[in-house]
Amino acid sequence: MSRIHYIDAMRGVMMALGIVLHSANVFCVNNTWEVHAPTTHWVFDVLSKCIHLFRMPVFFITAVFCADDIVP
């Protein structure tokens, strides 16, 4: 199977969104992380929830797509 470049680009975007997600978690109002910022805002809660909804499922779909070639 030849390499599909848009899958690599999608994975790269999801990795970059992981940086945004984990950075936004520091500024969330409902913070459960060990690191807390002195100032919080509800926008970071919304941003964190929105990214969290689709980021990990995209990684799982990508893994299944790539594993399809391995399984006989």
mmCIF file of the N, C-alpha and C atoms, coordinates in Angstrom:
data_MODEL
# 
_entry.id   MODEL 
# 
loop_
_atom_site.group_PDB 
_atom_site.id 
_atom_site.type_symbol 
_atom_site.label_atom_id 
_atom_site.label_alt_id 
_atom_site.label_comp_id 
_atom_site.label_asym_id 
_atom_site.label_entity_id 
_atom_site.label_seq_id 
_atom_site.pdbx_PDB_ins_code 
_atom_site.Cartn_x 
_atom_site.Cartn_y 
_atom_site.Cartn_z 
_atom_site.occupancy 
_atom_site.B_iso_or_equiv 
_atom_site.pdbx_formal_charge 
_atom_site.auth_seq_id 
_atom_site.auth_comp_id 
_atom_site.auth_asym_id 
_atom_site.auth_atom_id 
_atom_site.pdbx_PDB_model_num 
ATOM 1   N N  . MET A 1 1  ? 0.844   -1.176  0.000  1.00 0.00 ? 1  MET A N  1 
ATOM 2   C CA . MET A 1 1  ? 0.000   0.000   0.000  1.00 0.00 ? 1  MET A CA 1 
ATOM 3   C C  . MET A 1 1  ? 0.889   1.239   0.000  1.00 0.00 ? 1  MET A C  1 
ATOM 4   N N  . SER A 1 2  ? 0.621   2.155   -0.875 1.00 0.00 ? 2  SER A N  1 
ATOM 5   C CA . SER A 1 2  ? 1.429   3.366   -0.939 1.00 0.00 ? 2  SER A CA 1 
ATOM 6   C C  . SER A 1 2  ? 1.010   4.342   0.161  1.00 0.00 ? 2  SER A C  1 
ATOM 7   N N  . ARG A 1 3  ? 1.902   5.210   0.474  1.00 0.00 ? 3  ARG A N  1 
ATOM 8   C CA . ARG A 1 3  ? 1.654   6.178   1.555  1.00 0.00 ? 3  ARG A CA 1 
ATOM 9   C C  . ARG A 1 3  ? 0.618   7.215   1.111  1.00 0.00 ? 3  ARG A C  1 
ATOM 10  N N  . ILE A 1 4  ? -0.323  7.503   1.989  1.00 0.00 ? 4  ILE A N  1 
ATOM 11  C CA . ILE A 1 4  ? -1.357  8.494   1.708  1.00 0.00 ? 4  ILE A CA 1 
ATOM 12  C C  . ILE A 1 4  ? -1.011  9.737   2.528  1.00 0.00 ? 4  ILE A C  1 
ATOM 13  N N  . HIS A 1 5  ? -0.652  10.800  1.836  1.00 0.00 ? 5  HIS A N  1 
ATOM 14  C CA . HIS A 1 5  ? -0.087  11.963  2.505  1.00 0.00 ? 5  HIS A CA 1 
ATOM 15  C C  . HIS A 1 5  ? -1.116  12.757  3.300  1.00 0.00 ? 5  HIS A C  1 
ATOM 16  N N  . TYR A 1 6  ? -2.359  12.753  2.896  1.00 0.00 ? 6  TYR A N  1 
ATOM 17  C CA . TYR A 1 6  ? -3.336  13.534  3.660  1.00 0.00 ? 6  TYR A CA 1 
ATOM 18  C C  . TYR A 1 6  ? -3.620  12.898  5.021  1.00 0.00 ? 6  TYR A C  1 
ATOM 19  N N  . ILE A 1 7  ? -3.369  11.610  5.175  1.00 0.00 ? 7  ILE A N  1 
ATOM 20  C CA . ILE A 1 7  ? -3.498  10.975  6.487  1.00 0.00 ? 7  ILE A CA 1 
ATOM 21  C C  . ILE A 1 7  ? -2.401  11.505  7.417  1.00 0.00 ? 7  ILE A C  1 
ATOM 22  N N  . ASP A 1 8  ? -1.191  11.662  6.888  1.00 0.00 ? 8  ASP A N  1 
ATOM 23  C CA . ASP A 1 8  ? -0.106  12.230  7.682  1.00 0.00 ? 8  ASP A CA 1 
ATOM 24  C C  . ASP A 1 8  ? -0.411  13.671  8.069  1.00 0.00 ? 8  ASP A C  1 
ATOM 25  N N  . ALA A 1 9  ? -0.967  14.439  7.139  1.00 0.00 ? 9  ALA A N  1 
ATOM 26  C CA . ALA A 1 9  ? -1.317  15.829  7.440  1.00 0.00 ? 9  ALA A CA 1 
ATOM 27  C C  . ALA A 1 9  ? -2.410  15.894  8.498  1.00 0.00 ? 9  ALA A C  1 
ATOM 28  N N  . MET A 1 10 ? -3.401  15.012  8.399  1.00 0.00 ? 10 MET A N  1 
ATOM 29  C CA . MET A 1 10 ? -4.480  14.987  9.385  1.00 0.00 ? 10 MET A CA 1 
ATOM 30  C C  . MET A 1 10 ? -3.933  14.627  10.767 1.00 0.00 ? 10 MET A C  1 
ATOM 31  N N  . ARG A 1 11 ? -3.040  13.666  10.828 1.00 0.00 ? 11 ARG A N  1 
ATOM 32  C CA . ARG A 1 11 ? -2.440  13.281  12.096 1.00 0.00 ? 11 ARG A CA 1 
ATOM 33  C C  . ARG A 1 11 ? -1.618  14.428  12.684 1.00 0.00 ? 11 ARG A C  1 
ATOM 34  N N  . GLY A 1 12 ? -0.928  15.165  11.844 1.00 0.00 ? 12 GLY A N  1 
ATOM 35  C CA . GLY A 1 12 ? -0.160  16.314  12.306 1.00 0.00 ? 12 GLY A CA 1 
ATOM 36  C C  . GLY A 1 12 ? -1.047  17.416  12.869 1.00 0.00 ? 12 GLY A C  1 
ATOM 37  N N  . VAL A 1 13 ? -2.178  17.656  12.214 1.00 0.00 ? 13 VAL A N  1 
ATOM 38  C CA . VAL A 1 13 ? -3.123  18.664  12.714 1.00 0.00 ? 13 VAL A CA 1 
ATOM 39  C C  . VAL A 1 13 ? -3.710  18.223  14.048 1.00 0.00 ? 13 VAL A C  1 
ATOM 40  N N  . MET A 1 14 ? -4.028  16.949  14.178 1.00 0.00 ? 14 MET A N  1 
ATOM 41  C CA . MET A 1 14 ? -4.574  16.454  15.448 1.00 0.00 ? 14 MET A CA 1 
ATOM 42  C C  . MET A 1 14 ? -3.535  16.543  16.565 1.00 0.00 ? 14 MET A C  1 
ATOM 43  N N  . MET A 1 15 ? -2.274  16.317  16.252 1.00 0.00 ? 15 MET A N  1 
ATOM 44  C CA . MET A 1 15 ? -1.221  16.465  17.253 1.00 0.00 ? 15 MET A CA 1 
ATOM 45  C C  . MET A 1 15 ? -1.089  17.919  17.680 1.00 0.00 ? 15 MET A C  1 
ATOM 46  N N  . ALA A 1 16 ? -1.172  18.849  16.721 1.00 0.00 ? 16 ALA A N  1 
ATOM 47  C CA . ALA A 1 16 ? -1.103  20.275  17.057 1.00 0.00 ? 16 ALA A CA 1 
ATOM 48  C C  . ALA A 1 16 ? -2.308  20.695  17.896 1.00 0.00 ? 16 ALA A C  1 
ATOM 49  N N  . LEU A 1 17 ? -3.483  20.151  17.584 1.00 0.00 ? 17 LEU A N  1 
ATOM 50  C CA . LEU A 1 17 ? -4.654  20.446  18.400 1.00 0.00 ? 17 LEU A CA 1 
ATOM 51  C C  . LEU A 1 17 ? -4.514  19.890  19.816 1.00 0.00 ? 17 LEU A C  1 
ATOM 52  N N  . GLY A 1 18 ? -3.724  18.855  19.967 1.00 0.00 ? 18 GLY A N  1 
ATOM 53  C CA . GLY A 1 18 ? -3.446  18.334  21.305 1.00 0.00 ? 18 GLY A CA 1 
ATOM 54  C C  . GLY A 1 18 ? -2.688  19.347  22.149 1.00 0.00 ? 18 GLY A C  1 
ATOM 55  N N  . ILE A 1 19 ? -1.790  20.095  21.526 1.00 0.00 ? 19 ILE A N  1 
ATOM 56  C CA . ILE A 1 19 ? -1.069  21.147  22.241 1.00 0.00 ? 19 ILE A CA 1 
ATOM 57  C C  . ILE A 1 19 ? -2.039  22.250  22.662 1.00 0.00 ? 19 ILE A C  1 
ATOM 58  N N  . VAL A 1 20 ? -2.934  22.628  21.756 1.00 0.00 ? 20 VAL A N  1 
ATOM 59  C CA . VAL A 1 20 ? -3.942  23.647  22.074 1.00 0.00 ? 20 VAL A CA 1 
ATOM 60  C C  . VAL A 1 20 ? -4.858  23.153  23.191 1.00 0.00 ? 20 VAL A C  1 
ATOM 61  N N  . LEU A 1 21 ? -5.280  21.905  23.101 1.00 0.00 ? 21 LEU A N  1 
ATOM 62  C CA . LEU A 1 21 ? -6.171  21.324  24.110 1.00 0.00 ? 21 LEU A CA 1 
ATOM 63  C C  . LEU A 1 21 ? -5.544  21.338  25.497 1.00 0.00 ? 21 LEU A C  1 
ATOM 64  N N  . HIS A 1 22 ? -4.332  20.858  25.594 1.00 0.00 ? 22 HIS A N  1 
ATOM 65  C CA . HIS A 1 22 ? -3.694  20.781  26.898 1.00 0.00 ? 22 HIS A CA 1 
ATOM 66  C C  . HIS A 1 22 ? -3.326  22.162  27.437 1.00 0.00 ? 22 HIS A C  1 
ATOM 67  N N  . SER A 1 23 ? -3.056  23.098  26.563 1.00 0.00 ? 23 SER A N  1 
ATOM 68  C CA . SER A 1 23 ? -2.813  24.475  27.012 1.00 0.00 ? 23 SER A CA 1 
ATOM 69  C C  . SER A 1 23 ? -4.098  25.129  27.491 1.00 0.00 ? 23 SER A C  1 
ATOM 70  N N  . ALA A 1 24 ? -5.200  24.862  26.817 1.00 0.00 ? 24 ALA A N  1 
ATOM 71  C CA . ALA A 1 24 ? -6.486  25.437  27.217 1.00 0.00 ? 24 ALA A CA 1 
ATOM 72  C C  . ALA A 1 24 ? -6.963  24.876  28.549 1.00 0.00 ? 24 ALA A C  1 
ATOM 73  N N  . ASN A 1 25 ? -6.603  23.644  28.851 1.00 0.00 ? 25 ASN A N  1 
ATOM 74  C CA . ASN A 1 25 ? -7.020  23.036  30.119 1.00 0.00 ? 25 ASN A CA 1 
ATOM 75  C C  . ASN A 1 25 ? -6.486  23.790  31.335 1.00 0.00 ? 25 ASN A C  1 
ATOM 76  N N  . VAL A 1 26 ? -5.370  24.455  31.184 1.00 0.00 ? 26 VAL A N  1 
ATOM 77  C CA . VAL A 1 26 ? -4.798  25.213  32.294 1.00 0.00 ? 26 VAL A CA 1 
ATOM 78  C C  . VAL A 1 26 ? -5.685  26.407  32.653 1.00 0.00 ? 26 VAL A C  1 
ATOM 79  N N  . PHE A 1 27 ? -6.366  26.982  31.660 1.00 0.00 ? 27 PHE A N  1 
ATOM 80  C CA . PHE A 1 27 ? -7.167  28.188  31.859 1.00 0.00 ? 27 PHE A CA 1 
ATOM 81  C C  . PHE A 1 27 ? -8.664  27.914  31.994 1.00 0.00 ? 27 PHE A C  1 
ATOM 82  N N  . CYS A 1 28 ? -9.065  26.652  32.109 1.00 0.00 ? 28 CYS A N  1 
ATOM 83  C CA . CYS A 1 28 ? -10.484 26.303  32.240 1.00 0.00 ? 28 CYS A CA 1 
ATOM 84  C C  . CYS A 1 28 ? -11.017 26.698  33.612 1.00 0.00 ? 28 CYS A C  1 
ATOM 85  N N  . VAL A 1 29 ? -12.294 27.061  33.635 1.00 0.00 ? 29 VAL A N  1 
ATOM 86  C CA . VAL A 1 29 ? -12.950 27.408  34.899 1.00 0.00 ? 29 VAL A CA 1 
ATOM 87  C C  . VAL A 1 29 ? -13.117 26.158  35.751 1.00 0.00 ? 29 VAL A C  1 
ATOM 88  N N  . ASN A 1 30 ? -13.594 25.081  35.156 1.00 0.00 ? 30 ASN A N  1 
ATOM 89  C CA . ASN A 1 30 ? -13.776 23.808  35.862 1.00 0.00 ? 30 ASN A CA 1 
ATOM 90  C C  . ASN A 1 30 ? -12.502 22.976  35.719 1.00 0.00 ? 30 ASN A C  1 
ATOM 91  N N  . ASN A 1 31 ? -11.445 23.442  36.338 1.00 0.00 ? 31 ASN A N  1 
ATOM 92  C CA . ASN A 1 31 ? -10.122 22.854  36.151 1.00 0.00 ? 31 ASN A CA 1 
ATOM 93  C C  . ASN A 1 31 ? -9.926  21.668  37.084 1.00 0.00 ? 31 ASN A C  1 
ATOM 94  N N  . THR A 1 32 ? -9.539  20.534  36.517 1.00 0.00 ? 32 THR A N  1 
ATOM 95  C CA . THR A 1 32 ? -9.209  19.349  37.313 1.00 0.00 ? 32 THR A CA 1 
ATOM 96  C C  . THR A 1 32 ? -7.728  19.000  37.175 1.00 0.00 ? 32 THR A C  1 
ATOM 97  N N  . TRP A 1 33 ? -6.972  19.840  36.516 1.00 0.00 ? 33 TRP A N  1 
ATOM 98  C CA . TRP A 1 33 ? -5.544  19.592  36.318 1.00 0.00 ? 33 TRP A CA 1 
ATOM 99  C C  . TRP A 1 33 ? -4.757  20.030  37.540 1.00 0.00 ? 33 TRP A C  1 
ATOM 100 N N  . GLU A 1 34 ? -3.539  19.545  37.637 1.00 0.00 ? 34 GLU A N  1 
ATOM 101 C CA . GLU A 1 34 ? -2.646  19.944  38.727 1.00 0.00 ? 34 GLU A CA 1 
ATOM 102 C C  . GLU A 1 34 ? -2.175  21.386  38.556 1.00 0.00 ? 34 GLU A C  1 
ATOM 103 N N  . VAL A 1 35 ? -2.051  21.836  37.323 1.00 0.00 ? 35 VAL A N  1 
ATOM 104 C CA . VAL A 1 35 ? -1.571  23.185  37.040 1.00 0.00 ? 35 VAL A CA 1 
ATOM 105 C C  . VAL A 1 35 ? -2.783  24.088  36.832 1.00 0.00 ? 35 VAL A C  1 
ATOM 106 N N  . HIS A 1 36 ? -2.830  25.175  37.564 1.00 0.00 ? 36 HIS A N  1 
ATOM 107 C CA . HIS A 1 36 ? -3.945  26.113  37.456 1.00 0.00 ? 36 HIS A CA 1 
ATOM 108 C C  . HIS A 1 36 ? -3.406  27.501  37.149 1.00 0.00 ? 36 HIS A C  1 
ATOM 109 N N  . ALA A 1 37 ? -4.108  28.217  36.306 1.00 0.00 ? 37 ALA A N  1 
ATOM 110 C CA . ALA A 1 37 ? -3.758  29.607  36.032 1.00 0.00 ? 37 ALA A CA 1 
ATOM 111 C C  . ALA A 1 37 ? -4.548  30.501  36.982 1.00 0.00 ? 37 ALA A C  1 
ATOM 112 N N  . PRO A 1 38 ? -3.986  31.642  37.355 1.00 0.00 ? 38 PRO A N  1 
ATOM 113 C CA . PRO A 1 38 ? -4.723  32.534  38.252 1.00 0.00 ? 38 PRO A CA 1 
ATOM 114 C C  . PRO A 1 38 ? -5.959  33.142  37.595 1.00 0.00 ? 38 PRO A C  1 
ATOM 115 N N  . THR A 1 39 ? -5.940  33.281  36.276 1.00 0.00 ? 39 THR A N  1 
ATOM 116 C CA . THR A 1 39 ? -7.112  33.802  35.567 1.00 0.00 ? 39 THR A CA 1 
ATOM 117 C C  . THR A 1 39 ? -7.692  32.700  34.700 1.00 0.00 ? 39 THR A C  1 
ATOM 118 N N  . THR A 1 40 ? -9.011  32.569  34.727 1.00 0.00 ? 40 THR A N  1 
ATOM 119 C CA . THR A 1 40 ? -9.699  31.558  33.913 1.00 0.00 ? 40 THR A CA 1 
ATOM 120 C C  . THR A 1 40 ? -10.793 32.229  33.104 1.00 0.00 ? 40 THR A C  1 
ATOM 121 N N  . HIS A 1 41 ? -11.285 31.517  32.094 1.00 0.00 ? 41 HIS A N  1 
ATOM 122 C CA . HIS A 1 41 ? -12.372 32.029  31.270 1.00 0.00 ? 41 HIS A CA 1 
ATOM 123 C C  . HIS A 1 41 ? -13.151 30.848  30.711 1.00 0.00 ? 41 HIS A C  1 
ATOM 124 N N  . TRP A 1 42 ? -14.450 31.029  30.537 1.00 0.00 ? 42 TRP A N  1 
ATOM 125 C CA . TRP A 1 42 ? -15.317 29.947  30.066 1.00 0.00 ? 42 TRP A CA 1 
ATOM 126 C C  . TRP A 1 42 ? -15.021 29.563  28.620 1.00 0.00 ? 42 TRP A C  1 
ATOM 127 N N  . VAL A 1 43 ? -14.412 30.458  27.845 1.00 0.00 ? 43 VAL A N  1 
ATOM 128 C CA . VAL A 1 43 ? -14.094 30.155  26.445 1.00 0.00 ? 43 VAL A CA 1 
ATOM 129 C C  . VAL A 1 43 ? -13.143 28.962  26.365 1.00 0.00 ? 43 VAL A C  1 
ATOM 130 N N  . PHE A 1 44 ? -12.233 28.868  27.308 1.00 0.00 ? 44 PHE A N  1 
ATOM 131 C CA . PHE A 1 44 ? -11.288 27.748  27.308 1.00 0.00 ? 44 PHE A CA 1 
ATOM 132 C C  . PHE A 1 44 ? -11.987 26.427  27.632 1.00 0.00 ? 44 PHE A C  1 
ATOM 133 N N  . ASP A 1 45 ? -13.038 26.474  28.440 1.00 0.00 ? 45 ASP A N  1 
ATOM 134 C CA . ASP A 1 45 ? -13.840 25.277  28.690 1.00 0.00 ? 45 ASP A CA 1 
ATOM 135 C C  . ASP A 1 45 ? -14.499 24.796  27.397 1.00 0.00 ? 45 ASP A C  1 
ATOM 136 N N  . VAL A 1 46 ? -15.087 25.721  26.659 1.00 0.00 ? 46 VAL A N  1 
ATOM 137 C CA . VAL A 1 46 ? -15.764 25.372  25.401 1.00 0.00 ? 46 VAL A CA 1 
ATOM 138 C C  . VAL A 1 46 ? -14.752 24.851  24.387 1.00 0.00 ? 46 VAL A C  1 
ATOM 139 N N  . LEU A 1 47 ? -13.619 25.529  24.271 1.00 0.00 ? 47 LEU A N  1 
ATOM 140 C CA . LEU A 1 47 ? -12.579 25.105  23.332 1.00 0.00 ? 47 LEU A CA 1 
ATOM 141 C C  . LEU A 1 47 ? -12.067 23.712  23.680 1.00 0.00 ? 47 LEU A C  1 
ATOM 142 N N  . SER A 1 48 ? -11.832 23.478  24.945 1.00 0.00 ? 48 SER A N  1 
ATOM 143 C CA . SER A 1 48 ? -11.337 22.180  25.391 1.00 0.00 ? 48 SER A CA 1 
ATOM 144 C C  . SER A 1 48 ? -12.344 21.070  25.092 1.00 0.00 ? 48 SER A C  1 
ATOM 145 N N  . LYS A 1 49 ? -13.611 21.310  25.380 1.00 0.00 ? 49 LYS A N  1 
ATOM 146 C CA . LYS A 1 49 ? -14.646 20.300  25.123 1.00 0.00 ? 49 LYS A CA 1 
ATOM 147 C C  . LYS A 1 49 ? -14.795 20.027  23.626 1.00 0.00 ? 49 LYS A C  1 
ATOM 148 N N  . CYS A 1 50 ? -14.769 21.068  22.806 1.00 0.00 ? 50 CYS A N  1 
ATOM 149 C CA . CYS A 1 50 ? -14.939 20.882  21.360 1.00 0.00 ? 50 CYS A CA 1 
ATOM 150 C C  . CYS A 1 50 ? -13.794 20.071  20.750 1.00 0.00 ? 50 CYS A C  1 
ATOM 151 N N  . ILE A 1 51 ? -12.576 20.397  21.128 1.00 0.00 ? 51 ILE A N  1 
ATOM 152 C CA . ILE A 1 51 ? -11.431 19.651  20.596 1.00 0.00 ? 51 ILE A CA 1 
ATOM 153 C C  . ILE A 1 51 ? -11.449 18.212  21.110 1.00 0.00 ? 51 ILE A C  1 
ATOM 154 N N  . HIS A 1 52 ? -11.806 18.044  22.374 1.00 0.00 ? 52 HIS A N  1 
ATOM 155 C CA . HIS A 1 52 ? -11.812 16.707  22.974 1.00 0.00 ? 52 HIS A CA 1 
ATOM 156 C C  . HIS A 1 52 ? -12.851 15.795  22.324 1.00 0.00 ? 52 HIS A C  1 
ATOM 157 N N  . LEU A 1 53 ? -13.942 16.358  21.821 1.00 0.00 ? 53 LEU A N  1 
ATOM 158 C CA . LEU A 1 53 ? -15.010 15.552  21.220 1.00 0.00 ? 53 LEU A CA 1 
ATOM 159 C C  . LEU A 1 53 ? -14.559 14.787  19.976 1.00 0.00 ? 53 LEU A C  1 
ATOM 160 N N  . PHE A 1 54 ? -13.697 15.391  19.159 1.00 0.00 ? 54 PHE A N  1 
ATOM 161 C CA . PHE A 1 54 ? -13.370 14.732  17.897 1.00 0.00 ? 54 PHE A CA 1 
ATOM 162 C C  . PHE A 1 54 ? -11.912 14.316  17.759 1.00 0.00 ? 54 PHE A C  1 
ATOM 163 N N  . ARG A 1 55 ? -11.017 14.794  18.614 1.00 0.00 ? 55 ARG A N  1 
ATOM 164 C CA . ARG A 1 55 ? -9.598  14.538  18.422 1.00 0.00 ? 55 ARG A CA 1 
ATOM 165 C C  . ARG A 1 55 ? -9.231  13.063  18.601 1.00 0.00 ? 55 ARG A C  1 
ATOM 166 N N  . MET A 1 56 ? -9.594  12.463  19.703 1.00 0.00 ? 56 MET A N  1 
ATOM 167 C CA . MET A 1 56 ? -9.238  11.066  19.924 1.00 0.00 ? 56 MET A CA 1 
ATOM 168 C C  . MET A 1 56 ? -9.969  10.108  18.979 1.00 0.00 ? 56 MET A C  1 
ATOM 169 N N  . PRO A 1 57 ? -11.256 10.315  18.672 1.00 0.00 ? 57 PRO A N  1 
ATOM 170 C CA . PRO A 1 57 ? -11.873 9.436   17.674 1.00 0.00 ? 57 PRO A CA 1 
ATOM 171 C C  . PRO A 1 57 ? -11.176 9.490   16.310 1.00 0.00 ? 57 PRO A C  1 
ATOM 172 N N  . VAL A 1 58 ? -10.668 10.659  15.938 1.00 0.00 ? 58 VAL A N  1 
ATOM 173 C CA . VAL A 1 58 ? -9.929  10.751  14.671 1.00 0.00 ? 58 VAL A CA 1 
ATOM 174 C C  . VAL A 1 58 ? -8.659  9.924   14.739 1.00 0.00 ? 58 VAL A C  1 
ATOM 175 N N  . PHE A 1 59 ? -7.967  9.936   15.877 1.00 0.00 ? 59 PHE A N  1 
ATOM 176 C CA . PHE A 1 59 ? -6.774  9.097   16.028 1.00 0.00 ? 59 PHE A CA 1 
ATOM 177 C C  . PHE A 1 59 ? -7.132  7.616   15.919 1.00 0.00 ? 59 PHE A C  1 
ATOM 178 N N  . PHE A 1 60 ? -8.226  7.192   16.517 1.00 0.00 ? 60 PHE A N  1 
ATOM 179 C CA . PHE A 1 60 ? -8.628  5.788   16.441 1.00 0.00 ? 60 PHE A CA 1 
ATOM 180 C C  . PHE A 1 60 ? -9.011  5.391   15.017 1.00 0.00 ? 60 PHE A C  1 
ATOM 181 N N  . ILE A 1 61 ? -9.718  6.246   14.322 1.00 0.00 ? 61 ILE A N  1 
ATOM 182 C CA . ILE A 1 61 ? -10.087 5.959   12.927 1.00 0.00 ? 61 ILE A CA 1 
ATOM 183 C C  . ILE A 1 61 ? -8.842  5.870   12.062 1.00 0.00 ? 61 ILE A C  1 
ATOM 184 N N  . THR A 1 62 ? -7.885  6.751   12.295 1.00 0.00 ? 62 THR A N  1 
ATOM 185 C CA . THR A 1 62 ? -6.626  6.716   11.553 1.00 0.00 ? 62 THR A CA 1 
ATOM 186 C C  . THR A 1 62 ? -5.873  5.413   11.829 1.00 0.00 ? 62 THR A C  1 
ATOM 187 N N  . ALA A 1 63 ? -5.869  4.978   13.077 1.00 0.00 ? 63 ALA A N  1 
ATOM 188 C CA . ALA A 1 63 ? -5.185  3.734   13.422 1.00 0.00 ? 63 ALA A CA 1 
ATOM 189 C C  . ALA A 1 63 ? -5.837  2.534   12.748 1.00 0.00 ? 63 ALA A C  1 
ATOM 190 N N  . VAL A 1 64 ? -7.156  2.514   12.715 1.00 0.00 ? 64 VAL A N  1 
ATOM 191 C CA . VAL A 1 64 ? -7.865  1.417   12.055 1.00 0.00 ? 64 VAL A CA 1 
ATOM 192 C C  . VAL A 1 64 ? -7.599  1.443   10.557 1.00 0.00 ? 64 VAL A C  1 
ATOM 193 N N  . PHE A 1 65 ? -7.572  2.620   9.982  1.00 0.00 ? 65 PHE A N  1 
ATOM 194 C CA . PHE A 1 65 ? -7.300  2.741   8.545  1.00 0.00 ? 65 PHE A CA 1 
ATOM 195 C C  . PHE A 1 65 ? -5.910  2.235   8.209  1.00 0.00 ? 65 PHE A C  1 
ATOM 196 N N  . CYS A 1 66 ? -4.946  2.545   9.048  1.00 0.00 ? 66 CYS A N  1 
ATOM 197 C CA . CYS A 1 66 ? -3.571  2.100   8.800  1.00 0.00 ? 66 CYS A CA 1 
ATOM 198 C C  . CYS A 1 66 ? -3.382  0.621   9.125  1.00 0.00 ? 66 CYS A C  1 
ATOM 199 N N  . ALA A 1 67 ? -4.129  0.095   10.087 1.00 0.00 ? 67 ALA A N  1 
ATOM 200 C CA . ALA A 1 67 ? -4.003  -1.302  10.459 1.00 0.00 ? 67 ALA A CA 1 
ATOM 201 C C  . ALA A 1 67 ? -4.689  -2.228  9.461  1.00 0.00 ? 67 ALA A C  1 
ATOM 202 N N  . ASP A 1 68 ? -5.563  -1.692  8.629  1.00 0.00 ? 68 ASP A N  1 
ATOM 203 C CA . ASP A 1 68 ? -6.275  -2.504  7.645  1.00 0.00 ? 68 ASP A CA 1 
ATOM 204 C C  . ASP A 1 68 ? -5.313  -3.204  6.700  1.00 0.00 ? 68 ASP A C  1 
ATOM 205 N N  . ASP A 1 69 ? -4.183  -2.575  6.415  1.00 0.00 ? 69 ASP A N  1 
ATOM 206 C CA . ASP A 1 69 ? -3.206  -3.162  5.518  1.00 0.00 ? 69 ASP A CA 1 
ATOM 207 C C  . ASP A 1 69 ? -2.431  -4.285  6.197  1.00 0.00 ? 69 ASP A C  1 
ATOM 208 N N  . ILE A 1 70 ? -2.338  -4.268  7.522  1.00 0.00 ? 70 ILE A N  1 
ATOM 209 C CA . ILE A 1 70 ? -1.537  -5.252  8.245  1.00 0.00 ? 70 ILE A CA 1 
ATOM 210 C C  . ILE A 1 70 ? -2.302  -6.550  8.463  1.00 0.00 ? 70 ILE A C  1 
ATOM 211 N N  . VAL A 1 71 ? -3.595  -6.438  8.775  1.00 0.00 ? 71 VAL A N  1 
ATOM 212 C CA . VAL A 1 71 ? -4.407  -7.618  9.070  1.00 0.00 ? 71 VAL A CA 1 
ATOM 213 C C  . VAL A 1 71 ? -4.695  -8.377  7.785  1.00 0.00 ? 71 VAL A C  1 
ATOM 214 N N  . PRO A 1 72 ? -4.452  -9.706  7.786  1.00 0.00 ? 72 PRO A N  1 
ATOM 215 C CA . PRO A 1 72 ? -4.691  -10.479 6.544  1.00 0.00 ? 72 PRO A CA 1 
ATOM 216 C C  . PRO A 1 72 ? -6.167  -10.669 6.260  1.00 0.00 ? 72 PRO A C  1 
# 
